[in-house]
């Protein structure tokens, strides 16, 4: 698994925190020092926490489950969308729809509505609608696509959440905690790391910092998916080999039976019963 080095994090500005007056006391173990009124994050702690998070993400991906990425802040949206598409994981980069996890059935209905609109467009009933009605349906479809298009393949609740800036995504964090869904997150000095299962102390405002951490996460997921694919191929090869051996053994047994000399069955003498004389 690729490892993010101390120098890479330093170049990306991962160590820059917020102003001292905005800090969260629970971040004290991850703060190295204060400089010019700004807290500096201990990158050695970040390195250790990031390694733990990447190993866990890799195992989740290897098990075939989905990880939902959440990043609606301006500087993170494009970075997350571009990186996560490569590993075919769901993501939310627009507004977080309230109840997305706790009321997942309703969200699935909205996704199915998109599918229904697409099907309707292929039928003759679409042409029978007025121009105004078609325009309204197109606008509704575009709105659903914008908010839910990236999670259209998520048929059940995700196995974990990866969040950028837990203060901005506080509703997502609360819903995940309520459902006991594991959370991974970039946690800055103004956030509470105790709310997250796998906190990664890092600057969640700089685009370079976000890109470095998110790319490392997606790379770990890609490795997990690759190992899963290899394991499945290996298992399929073993099964086909077993089937081939069983077929060969069966054929060999049948051949032996055909080549074996047939023993003639000796006719048994009939027993004669003497008739009683009167």
Order of alpha helices (4+ residues) and beta strands (2+ residues): alpha-beta-beta-beta-alpha-beta-alpha-beta-alpha-alpha-alpha-beta-alpha-beta-beta-alpha
